Amino acid sequence: MENLALLTIILPFVGAVWVGLVKNESLFPKLAVVFAALATVGALCVAQQWHSAAVAVLHYPLIRFGNTEIFGVTFDAVSTLIGFAVVGLGLLIVLYSNGYLTVKNKEHAHAPLPRFYAFLLVFIGAMAGVVYSSTLLGQLLFFEITGACSWALISYYQTPKAQSSAMKALIITHIGAIGLYLAAAFLFSKAGTFEITALERLDPASKTVVLFGVLFAAWGKSAQFPMQIWLPNAMEAPTPVSAYLHAASMVKVGVYIFARAVMSAGEVPEIVGEVGLIMAMLTLVYGFVMYLPQTDLKRLLAYSTITQLAYIFIGLSLFALGSKLALVAAVAYIFNHAFAKSLFFLVAGSLAYATGTRSMPRLQGVIQKMPLVGVGFGIAALAIAGVPPFNGFFSKFPLFAAGFELGKSQGWITAMMIIALMESVATFVWLLYKFGQCVLGKPSEDVVNAQPLTFSMNLVLVILMVMSVCSAFIAAYWLETPWLTQL
């Protein structure tokens, strides 16, 4: 299993080098698909072998310095599920990019460059590294690699605005990384190891220091208040980059490393859950208020992502306060949101590719001219809003159930959950309004003149529409209750 995990991590890096050396414009996009597909097969095989082993947690140390584990891999229900999501979605984004990055693109008529696919492949490998890593030092290494790749991909078009946005993302996420540096150093000073599971052996005060360090890093990477300002500006990136980095993977690094830390910490000090919950609620309200006036579809989705990530932090904070159901809801939320929000971003990219604009007032009557995209818009909106039978419902419902159950003994939590419930209902109303504005009615001039999408773009949209329903059932099966007995 450890060899399969290493192949899943290393193959995209090998593919990136190969893609960078190939000069044939028609070859390197296909080569990128091959390596992303191989990594996806690797992630699936890792998940299958873990499931067949019928053991809750498998841990393999790989690199040691003396008696200190520097890097290893951990397989459990969470790492195998999220590992498949981040690597599999990477494959879909690479495949979509084969059709999107062309001179026919009405928004960005641009021939593809090898560096786009090279950095995207490195990002896929680094995400697998973060997810499977058993040590804070391993997480930190891949955390920083994702930051460097995000800088390169956000600035891909090399415009002054894109370069400025990329630098802002790099600086803010690197500031967040300071928390992870401190957490790793403090854990080693107290436990003599970098293993995340060593958190359980720390005294409450030391445990609090390490968890707050990880939480600070998570806020930076997942664009949570007060480090949320980089994400909306990052929409200068090509839309496939926005879909992968800012919906499926990079922003999930933060919530994942915090989830891994609180899962491994045993009894979590209440102050961690209280601070996490309060900051998540501030972010939730901020993101909602900010996406209301947006007319650019991608910027609306950026602020919506900030809000949706806040729900995951709510779930993890509730787990820190004692609710095991909240952890299952939060992990399912990471998995389900990745597919639904990637679909929404790629719908935005498809509209921009076909019409040349992302301005919602200029996008009307999409369903008549581009029925597949119109249906995708509707499915993504309903999934994000948490409407059954779409996957968002199966993440939000248990999260609210856990919150209100915990609120029976702590009234302030009930008040927080009521605010979150109001935001969820308001999101449904607002996205329904935007659906009526953009998808229904008489087609606008831009939509009338829309060009058809490529086969690869249509294929990926269909897959993501299916997963916006099916991912909830995959998560429910994978995160079955016997796993909870190990926490």
QUIVEN-V702352 format. One record per pair of residues at least 24 apart in sequence whose C-alpha atoms are under 10 Angstrom apart, sorted by the first residue. I is the first residue (numbers start at 1). GAP is how many residues later the second one is. If there is no record, write none. Layout:
I&GAP, I&GAP
//
This chain:
1&41, 1&44, 1&45, 1&46, 1&47, 1&48, 1&49, 1&57, 1&58, 1&59, 1&72, 1&73, 1&74, 2&44, 2&56, 2&57, 2&58, 2&59, 2&60, 2&70, 2&71, 2&72, 2&73, 2&130, 3&39, 3&43, 3&57, 3&59, 3&70, 4&35, 4&37, 4&38, 4&39, 4&40, 4&41, 4&42, 4&45, 5&34, 5&37, 5&38, 5&40, 5&41, 5&42, 5&68, 5&69, 5&70, 5&75, 5&78, 5&123, 5&124, 5&127, 5&128, 6&33, 6&36, 6&56, 6&66, 6&67, 6&119, 6&122, 6&123, 6&126, 7&31, 7&32, 7&35, 7&36, 7&118, 8&27, 8&28, 8&30, 8&31, 8&32, 8&33, 8&34, 8&35, 8&36, 8&37, 8&38, 8&75, 8&79, 8&116, 8&117, 8&118, 8&120, 8&121, 8&124, 9&30, 9&33, 9&34, 9&78, 9&113, 9&114, 9&115, 9&116, 9&117, 9&118, 9&119, 9&120, 9&121, 9&122, 9&123, 10&29, 10&111, 10&112, 10&114, 10&115, 10&116, 10&118, 10&119, 11&24, 11&25, 11&26, 11&27, 11&28, 11&31, 11&110, 11&111, 11&113, 11&114, 12&24, 12&25, 12&26, 12&27, 12&28, 12&75, 12&106, 12&107, 12&108, 12&109, 12&110, 12&111, 12&112, 12&113, 12&114, 12&116, 13&105, 13&106, 13&107, 13&108, 13&109, 13&110, 13&111, 13&112, 13&113, 14&104, 14&107, 14&108, 14&111, 15&24, 15&102, 15&103, 15&106, 15&107, 15&110, 16&98, 16&99, 16&100, 16&101, 16&102, 16&103, 16&104, 16&105, 16&106, 16&107, 16&109, 17&97, 17&98, 17&101, 17&102, 17&104, 17&105, 18&96, 18&100, 19&94, 19&95, 19&96, 19&97, 19&98, 19&99, 19&100, 19&102, 20&93, 20&94, 20&95, 20&96, 20&97, 20&98, 20&99, 21&93, 21&94, 21&97, 22&92, 23&90, 23&91, 24&90, 25&86, 25&87, 25&88, 25&89, 26&72, 26&86, 27&87, 28&70, 28&84, 28&85, 28&86, 28&87, 28&89, 28&90, 29&65, 29&66, 29&68, 29&69, 29&70, 29&72, 29&83, 29&84, 29&85, 29&87, 29&88, 29&89, 30&64, 30&65, 30&68, 30&87, 31&86, 32&59, 32&62, 32&63, 32&66, 32&82, 32&84, 32&85, 32&86, 32&88, 32&89, 33&57, 33&58, 33&59, 33&60, 33&61, 33&62, 33&63, 33&64, 33&65, 33&84, 33&88, 34&57, 34&60, 34&61, 35&56, 35&59, 35&86, 36&51, 36&52, 36&53, 36&54, 36&55, 36&56, 36&57, 36&58, 36&59, 36&84, 36&85, 36&88, 36&89, 37&50, 37&51, 37&53, 37&54, 37&55, 37&57, 37&58, 38&49, 38&50, 38&53, 39&45, 39&48, 39&49, 39&51, 39&52, 39&82, 39&85, 39&86, 39&89, 40&43, 40&44, 40&45, 40&46, 40&47, 40&48, 40&49, 40&50, 40&51, 40&52, 40&84, 41&43, 41&46, 41&47, 42&41, 42&42, 42&45, 42&46, 43&37, 43&38, 43&39, 43&40, 43&41, 43&42, 43&43, 43&44, 43&45, 43&85, 44&36, 44&37, 44&39, 44&40, 44&41, 44&43, 44&44, 45&35, 45&39, 46&29, 46&33, 46&34, 46&35, 46&37, 46&38, 47&28, 47&29, 47&30, 47&32, 47&33, 47&34, 47&35, 47&36, 47&37, 47&431, 48&32, 49&26, 49&31, 50&25, 50&26, 50&27, 50&30, 51&24, 51&25, 51&26, 51&29, 51&427, 55&428, 56&426, 56&427, 56&428, 56&429, 56&430, 57&426, 57&429, 59&73, 59&74, 59&75, 60&73, 60&74, 61&72, 61&73, 61&74, 61&134, 62&72, 67&125, 67&126, 68&120, 68&124, 68&125, 68&126, 68&127, 69&65, 69&66, 69&68, 69&69, 69&123, 69&124, 69&125, 69&126, 70&63, 70&64, 70&65, 70&66, 70&67, 70&68, 70&123, 70&124, 70&125, 71&58, 71&61, 71&62, 71&63, 71&64, 71&65, 71&66, 71&67, 71&68, 71&70, 71&123, 71&124, 72&57, 72&60, 72&61, 72&62, 72&63, 72&65, 72&66, 72&123, 73&56, 73&57, 73&58, 73&59, 73&60, 73&61, 73&62, 73&65, 74&57, 74&58, 74&59, 74&60, 74&61, 75&56, 75&57, 75&58, 75&59, 76&56, 76&402, 76&403, 76&407, 77&254, 77&398, 77&401, 77&402, 77&403, 77&406, 77&407, 78&53, 78&54, 78&178, 78&181, 78&182, 78&185, 78&250, 78&253, 78&254, 78&257, 78&397, 78&400, 78&401, 78&405, 79&49, 79&51, 79&52, 79&53, 79&54, 79&177, 79&181, 79&252, 80&48, 80&51, 80&52, 80&398, 81&50, 81&250, 81&251, 81&253, 81&254, 81&393, 81&394, 81&397, 81&398, 82&45, 82&46, 82&49, 82&50, 82&166, 82&167, 82&170, 82&174, 82&249, 82&250, 82&252, 82&253, 82&254, 82&256, 82&393, 83&41, 83&44, 83&45, 83&46, 83&47, 83&48, 83&49, 83&252, 84&44, 84&47, 84&251, 85&43, 85&163, 85&164, 85&249, 85&250, 85&251, 85&253, 85&254, 85&386, 86&37, 86&38, 86&39, 86&41, 86&42, 86&45, 86&158, 86&159, 86&162, 86&163, 86&164, 86&166, 86&167, 86&249, 86&252, 86&253, 87&34, 87&36, 87&37, 87&38, 87&39, 87&40, 87&41, 87&161, 87&162, 88&36, 89&35, 89&154, 89&155, 89&159, 89&160, 89&249, 89&250, 89&253, 89&371, 89&375, 90&30, 90&31, 90&33, 90&34, 90&35, 90&37, 90&150, 90&151, 90&153, 90&154, 90&155, 90&158, 90&159, 91&29, 91&30, 91&33, 91&153, 91&369, 92&148, 92&152, 92&250, 92&364, 92&365, 92&367, 92&368, 92&369, 92&371, 92&372, 93&27, 93&146, 93&147, 93&148, 93&149, 93&150, 93&151, 93&155, 93&249, 93&253, 93&363, 93&364, 93&367, 94&26, 94&27, 94&146, 94&147, 94&150, 94&362, 94&366, 95&145, 95&360, 95&361, 95&362, 95&364, 95&365, 96&144, 96&250, 96&253, 96&254, 96&358, 96&359, 96&360, 96&361, 96&362, 96&363, 96&364, 96&365, 97&141, 97&142, 97&143, 97&144, 97&249, 97&359, 97&360, 97&363, 98&356, 98&357, 98&358, 98&359, 99&254, 99&354, 99&355, 99&356, 99&357, 99&358, 99&359, 100&138, 100&139, 100&140, 100&246, 100&249, 100&250, 100&252, 100&253, 100&254, 100&353, 100&354, 100&356, 100&357, 101&137, 101&138, 101&139, 101&252, 102&251, 104&249, 104&250, 104&347, 104&349, 105&244, 105&245, 105&247, 105&248, 105&249, 105&250, 105&251, 105&346, 105&348, 106&245, 106&246, 106&247, 106&248, 106&249, 106&250, 106&251, 106&344, 106&345, 107&131, 107&242, 107&243, 107&244, 107&245, 107&246, 107&247, 107&248, 107&249, 107&250, 107&251, 108&49, 108&130, 108&244, 108&245, 108&248, 109&244, 109&247, 110&47, 113&43, 115&37, 115&38, 115&41, 116&33, 116&36, 116&37, 116&40, 116&41, 116&122, 116&125, 117&36, 118&31, 118&35, 119&27, 119&29, 119&30, 119&31, 119&32, 119&33, 119&34, 120&26, 120&29, 120&30, 120&32, 120&33, 120&120, 120&121, 120&124, 120&125, 121&28, 122&24, 122&26, 122&27, 123&24, 123&25, 123&26, 123&27, 123&30, 123&121, 123&122, 123&126, 123&127, 124&25, 124&120, 124&121, 124&125, 124&126, 126&123, 126&124, 127&122, 127&123, 127&125, 127&126, 128&121, 130&123, 130&126, 130&127, 131&121, 131&122, 131&125, 131&126, 131&129, 133&62, 133&63, 133&124, 133&127, 134&60, 134&61, 134&62, 134&63, 134&126, 135&49, 135&58, 135&59, 135&60, 135&61, 135&62, 135&63, 136&44, 136&45, 136&47, 136&48, 136&49, 136&51, 136&52, 136&57, 136&58, 136&59, 136&60, 136&61, 136&78, 136&121, 136&124, 136&125, 137&43, 137&44, 137&46, 137&47, 137&48, 137&51, 137&56, 137&57, 137&58, 137&59, 138&46, 138&56, 138&57, 139&41, 139&45, 139&57, 139&114, 139&118, 140&37, 140&38, 140&40, 140&41, 140&43, 140&44, 140&77, 140&117, 141&40, 142&111, 143&30, 143&31, 143&34, 143&37, 143&74, 143&78, 143&107, 143&110, 143&111, 143&114, 144&26, 144&29, 144&30, 144&33, 146&24, 146&27, 146&75, 146&99, 146&103, 146&104, 146&107, 147&24, 147&25, 147&26, 147&27, 147&30, 147&74, 147&103, 148&25, 148&26, 149&96, 149&101, 150&84, 150&87, 150&91, 150&92, 150&95, 150&96, 150&100, 151&83, 151&86, 152&85, 153&81, 153&83, 153&84, 153&85, 153&87, 153&88, 153&89, 153&92, 154&79, 154&80, 154&81, 154&82, 154&83, 154&84, 154&85, 154&87, 154&88, 154&91, 155&79, 155&81, 155&82, 155&83, 156&80, 156&81, 156&82, 156&85, 157&79, 157&80, 157&81, 158&78, 158&79, 159&77, 161&72, 161&73, 161&75, 162&71, 162&72, 162&73, 162&74, 162&75, 162&76, 163&71, 163&73, 163&74, 164&69, 164&70, 164&72, 165&65, 165&66, 165&67, 165&68, 165&69, 165&70, 165&71, 165&72, 166&64, 166&65, 166&67, 166&68, 166&69, 166&70, 166&71, 167&63, 167&67, 168&61, 168&62, 168&63, 168&65, 168&66, 169&51, 169&52, 169&54, 169&58, 169&59, 169&60, 169&61, 169&62, 169&63, 169&64, 169&65, 170&51, 170&60, 171&49, 171&59, 172&45, 172&47, 172&48, 172&49, 172&51, 172&55, 172&56, 172&57, 172&58, 172&59, 173&44, 173&45, 173&46, 173&47, 173&48, 173&49, 173&50, 173&54, 173&55, 173&57, 173&81, 174&43, 174&46, 174&47, 175&41, 175&42, 175&45, 175&46, 175&52, 176&37, 176&38, 176&39, 176&40, 176&41, 176&42, 176&43, 176&44, 176&45, 176&46, 176&47, 176&51, 176&78, 177&36, 177&37, 177&39, 177&40, 177&41, 177&42, 177&43, 177&44, 178&35, 178&36, 178&38, 178&39, 178&42, 179&30, 179&31, 179&32, 179&33, 179&34, 179&35, 179&36, 179&37, 179&38, 179&39, 179&40, 179&41, 180&30, 180&31, 180&32, 180&33, 180&34, 180&35, 180&36, 180&37, 180&38, 180&77, 181&29, 181&32, 181&33, 181&36, 182&27, 182&28, 182&30, 182&31, 182&32, 182&35, 183&24, 183&25, 183&26, 183&27, 183&28, 183&29, 183&30, 183&31, 183&32, 183&33, 183&34, 184&26, 184&29, 184&30, 185&25, 186&24, 186&27, 187&24, 195&69, 196&61, 196&64, 196&65, 196&66, 196&67, 196&68, 196&69, 197&63, 197&64, 197&65, 197&66, 197&67, 197&68, 197&69, 198&63, 198&66, 198&67, 198&68, 199&62, 199&63, 199&64, 199&65, 199&66, 199&67, 199&68, 199&69, 200&61, 200&62, 200&63, 200&64, 200&65, 200&66, 200&67, 200&68, 201&63, 201&64, 201&65, 202&63, 202&64, 203&66, 204&61, 204&63, 204&64, 204&65, 204&66, 205&64, 207&54, 207&55, 207&58, 207&59, 207&60, 207&61, 207&62, 207&65, 208&57, 208&60, 208&61, 208&62, 208&63, 208&64, 209&63, 210&51, 210&55, 211&47, 211&50, 211&51, 211&54, 211&57, 211&58, 211&61, 212&46, 212&59, 212&60, 212&63, 212&64, 213&45, 214&40, 214&41, 214&43, 214&44, 214&45, 214&46, 214&47, 214&48, 215&39, 215&40, 215&42, 215&43, 215&44, 215&46, 215&47, 215&57, 215&60, 215&61, 215&98, 216&38, 216&42, 216&60, 217&36, 217&37, 217&38, 217&40, 217&41, 218&33, 218&34, 218&35, 218&36, 218&37, 218&38, 218&39, 218&40, 218&41, 218&95, 219&32, 219&34, 219&35, 219&36, 219&39, 219&57, 219&60, 219&61, 219&90, 219&91, 219&94, 220&31, 220&33, 220&34, 221&25, 221&29, 221&30, 221&31, 221&32, 221&33, 221&34, 222&24, 222&25, 222&27, 222&28, 222&29, 222&30, 222&31, 222&32, 222&33, 222&34, 222&83, 222&84, 222&87, 222&88, 222&91, 223&28, 223&29, 223&31, 223&60, 223&79, 223&80, 223&82, 223&83, 223&84, 223&86, 223&87, 224&27, 224&30, 224&55, 224&56, 224&58, 224&59, 224&60, 224&62, 224&63, 224&82, 224&83, 224&85, 224&86, 224&89, 225&54, 225&55, 225&56, 225&57, 225&58, 225&59, 225&61, 225&62, 225&81, 225&85, 226&53, 226&56, 226&57, 227&56, 228&55, 228&58, 228&59, 228&75, 228&78, 229&74, 229&77, 230&72, 231&68, 231&71, 231&72, 231&74, 231&75, 232&59, 232&66, 232&67, 232&68, 232&69, 232&70, 232&71, 232&72, 232&73, 232&74, 233&66, 233&69, 234&64, 234&65, 234&68, 235&61, 235&63, 235&64, 235&66, 235&67, 236&62, 236&63, 238&111, 239&59, 239&103, 239&106, 239&107, 239&108, 239&109, 239&110, 239&111, 239&113, 239&114, 240&102, 240&105, 240&106, 240&108, 240&109, 240&110, 241&101, 241&104, 241&105, 242&56, 242&59, 242&60, 242&100, 242&103, 242&104, 242&107, 243&55, 243&58, 243&59, 243&95, 243&96, 243&98, 243&99, 243&100, 243&101, 243&102, 243&103, 243&104, 243&105, 243&106, 244&94, 244&95, 244&97, 244&98, 244&101, 244&102, 245&97, 246&55, 246&56, 246&59, 246&60, 246&92, 246&95, 246&96, 246&99, 247&54, 247&55, 247&57, 247&58, 247&59, 247&61, 247&62, 247&87, 247&90, 247&91, 247&92, 247&93, 247&94, 247&95, 247&96, 247&97, 247&98, 248&86, 248&87, 248&88, 248&89, 248&90, 248&91, 248&92, 248&93, 248&94, 248&95, 249&85, 249&89, 249&93, 251&54, 251&55, 251&58, 251&83, 251&87, 252&57, 252&60, 252&82, 252&83, 252&85, 252&86, 253&81, 254&55, 254&59, 255&54, 255&55, 255&57, 255&58, 255&61, 255&75, 255&76, 255&79, 256&56, 256&57, 256&60, 256&74, 256&75, 256&78, 258&55, 258&58, 258&59, 259&53, 259&54, 259&56, 259&57, 259&58, 259&60, 259&61, 259&68, 259&71, 259&72, 260&56, 262&54, 262&55, 262&57, 262&58, 262&65, 262&225, 263&53, 263&56, 263&57, 263&61, 263&64, 263&223, 263&224, 264&223, 265&55, 265&222, 266&54, 266&221, 267&53, 267&54, 267&55, 267&220, 268&49, 268&51, 268&52, 268&53, 268&54, 269&51, 269&52, 270&47, 270&48, 270&50, 270&51, 270&52, 271&46, 271&49, 271&50, 272&45, 272&46, 272&48, 272&49, 273&40, 273&41, 273&42, 273&43, 273&44, 273&45, 273&46, 273&47, 273&48, 273&49, 274&40, 274&43, 274&44, 274&46, 274&47, 274&139, 275&42, 276&34, 276&37, 276&38, 276&39, 276&40, 276&41, 276&42, 276&44, 277&33, 277&34, 277&36, 277&37, 277&38, 277&39, 277&40, 277&41, 277&43, 277&44, 277&136, 277&139, 278&35, 278&36, 278&39, 278&135, 278&138, 279&31, 279&34, 279&35, 279&38, 280&26, 280&27, 280&28, 280&29, 280&30, 280&31, 280&32, 280&33, 280&34, 280&35, 280&37, 280&136, 280&140, 281&26, 281&29, 281&30, 281&32, 281&33, 281&135, 281&136, 281&138, 281&139, 282&25, 282&28, 283&24, 283&25, 283&26, 283&27, 283&28, 283&30, 284&24, 284&25, 284&26, 284&27, 284&29, 284&30, 284&135, 284&136, 284&139, 284&140, 285&25, 285&134, 285&135, 285&138, 288&135, 288&136, 288&138, 288&139, 289&134, 291&136, 291&139, 292&135, 292&138, 292&139, 294&65, 294&66, 295&63, 295&64, 295&65, 295&66, 295&67, 295&139, 296&52, 296&61, 296&62, 296&63, 296&64, 296&65, 297&47, 297&48, 297&50, 297&51, 297&52, 297&54, 297&55, 297&60, 297&61, 297&62, 297&63, 297&64, 297&66, 297&137, 298&46, 298&47, 298&48, 298&49, 298&50, 298&51, 298&54, 298&60, 298&61, 298&62, 299&59, 299&60, 300&60, 301&40, 301&43, 301&44, 301&47, 302&39, 302&43, 304&37, 304&80, 304&123, 305&32, 305&33, 305&36, 305&79, 307&116, 307&117, 307&120, 308&25, 308&26, 308&29, 308&33, 308&76, 308&77, 308&116, 309&24, 309&25, 309&28, 310&110, 311&84, 311&85, 311&88, 311&89, 311&109, 311&113, 312&25, 312&83, 312&84, 312&87, 314&85, 314&86, 314&89, 314&102, 314&103, 314&106, 315&80, 315&81, 315&83, 315&84, 315&85, 315&87, 315&88, 316&83, 317&86, 318&81, 318&84, 318&85, 318&88, 318&89, 318&95, 319&83, 319&84, 319&87, 321&82, 321&85, 322&80, 322&84, 323&76, 323&79, 323&80, 323&82, 323&83, 324&78, 324&157, 324&160, 324&161, 324&163, 325&73, 325&74, 325&75, 325&76, 325&77, 325&78, 325&80, 325&156, 325&159, 326&69, 326&70, 326&72, 326&73, 326&74, 326&75, 326&76, 326&77, 326&80, 327&71, 327&72, 327&75, 327&157, 328&67, 328&70, 328&71, 328&74, 328&147, 328&148, 328&151, 328&152, 328&153, 328&155, 328&156, 329&65, 329&66, 329&67, 329&68, 329&69, 329&70, 329&71, 329&72, 329&73, 329&146, 329&147, 329&150, 330&65, 330&66, 330&68, 330&69, 331&64, 331&144, 331&148, 332&59, 332&60, 332&62, 332&63, 332&64, 332&66, 332&67, 332&139, 332&140, 332&141, 332&142, 332&143, 332&144, 332&146, 332&147, 333&58, 333&59, 333&60, 333&61, 333&62, 333&63, 333&65, 333&66, 333&139, 333&142, 334&61, 334&141, 335&56, 335&57, 335&60, 335&136, 335&137, 335&139, 335&140, 336&47, 336&48, 336&54, 336&55, 336&56, 336&57, 336&58, 336&59, 336&131, 336&132, 336&133, 336&134, 336&135, 336&136, 336&137, 336&138, 336&139, 337&43, 337&46, 337&47, 337&54, 337&55, 337&58, 337&131, 337&134, 337&135, 338&126, 338&129, 338&130, 338&133, 339&41, 339&44, 339&45, 339&52, 339&53, 339&124, 339&125, 339&126, 339&127, 339&128, 339&129, 339&130, 339&131, 339&132, 340&36, 340&39, 340&40, 340&41, 340&42, 340&43, 340&44, 340&50, 340&51, 340&52, 340&124, 340&125, 340&126, 340&127, 340&128, 340&129, 340&131, 341&39, 341&40, 341&42, 341&43, 341&123, 341&127, 342&38, 342&119, 342&122, 342&123, 342&126, 343&30, 343&33, 343&34, 343&36, 343&37, 343&38, 343&40, 343&117, 343&118, 343&119, 343&120, 343&121, 343&122, 343&124, 343&125, 344&29, 344&32, 344&33, 344&34, 344&35, 344&36, 344&37, 344&39, 344&40, 344&117, 344&120, 344&121, 345&32, 345&35, 346&27, 346&30, 346&31, 346&111, 346&112, 346&114, 346&115, 346&118, 347&25, 347&26, 347&27, 347&28, 347&29, 347&30, 347&31, 347&33, 347&110, 347&111, 347&114, 348&25, 348&28, 348&29, 349&108, 350&101, 350&102, 350&103, 350&104, 350&107, 350&108, 350&111, 351&95, 351&96, 351&99, 351&100, 351&101, 351&102, 352&94, 352&98, 353&97, 353&98, 353&99, 353&100, 353&101, 354&92, 354&93, 354&95, 354&96, 354&97, 354&98, 354&99, 354&100, 355&90, 355&91, 355&92, 355&93, 355&94, 355&95, 355&96, 355&97, 356&90, 356&91, 356&93, 356&94, 356&95, 357&89, 357&90, 359&79, 360&74, 360&75, 360&77, 360&78, 360&79, 361&73, 361&76, 361&77, 361&83, 362&75, 362&76, 362&81, 362&82, 362&83, 362&84, 362&85, 363&74, 363&75, 363&76, 363&77, 363&80, 363&81, 363&82, 363&83, 363&84, 363&85, 364&70, 364&71, 364&72, 364&73, 364&74, 364&75, 364&76, 364&77, 364&78, 364&79, 364&80, 364&81, 364&82, 364&83, 364&84, 365&70, 365&71, 365&72, 365&73, 365&74, 365&75, 365&76, 365&77, 365&78, 365&79, 365&80, 365&82, 365&83, 366&69, 366&71, 366&72, 366&73, 366&74, 366&75, 366&76, 366&77, 366&78, 366&80, 366&81, 366&82, 366&84, 367&71, 367&72, 367&73, 367&74, 367&75, 367&76, 367&80, 368&71, 368&72, 368&73, 368&74, 368&75, 368&79, 368&80, 369&70, 369&73, 369&74, 369&75, 369&78, 369&79, 369&80, 369&81, 369&82, 369&83, 370&69, 370&73, 370&77, 370&78, 370&80, 370&81, 370&82, 370&83, 371&68, 372&81, 372&86, 372&89, 372&90, 372&93, 373&66, 373&80, 373&85, 373&88, 373&89, 374&61, 374&64, 374&65, 374&66, 375&60, 375&64, 375&86, 375&87, 375&90, 376&85, 376&86, 376&88, 376&89, 376&90, 376&92, 377&54, 377&57, 377&58, 377&61, 377&62, 377&88, 378&53, 378&54, 378&56, 378&57, 378&58, 378&61, 378&87, 379&85, 379&86, 379&87, 379&89, 379&90, 380&51, 380&84, 380&85, 380&88, 381&46, 381&47, 381&49, 381&50, 381&51, 381&53, 381&54, 382&45, 382&46, 382&49, 382&50, 382&53, 382&86, 383&45, 383&82, 383&85, 383&86, 384&40, 384&43, 384&44, 384&47, 384&84, 385&38, 385&39, 385&40, 385&41, 385&42, 385&43, 385&44, 385&45, 385&46, 385&47, 386&38, 386&39, 386&41, 386&42, 387&38, 387&41, 388&81, 389&79, 389&80, 389&81, 389&83, 390&75, 390&76, 390&77, 390&78, 390&79, 390&80, 390&81, 390&82, 391&76, 391&77, 391&78, 391&79, 391&80, 391&81, 391&82, 391&84, 392&76, 392&77, 392&79, 392&80, 393&76, 393&79, 394&75, 394&77, 394&78, 394&79, 394&81, 394&82, 395&77, 395&80, 395&81, 396&25, 396&28
//
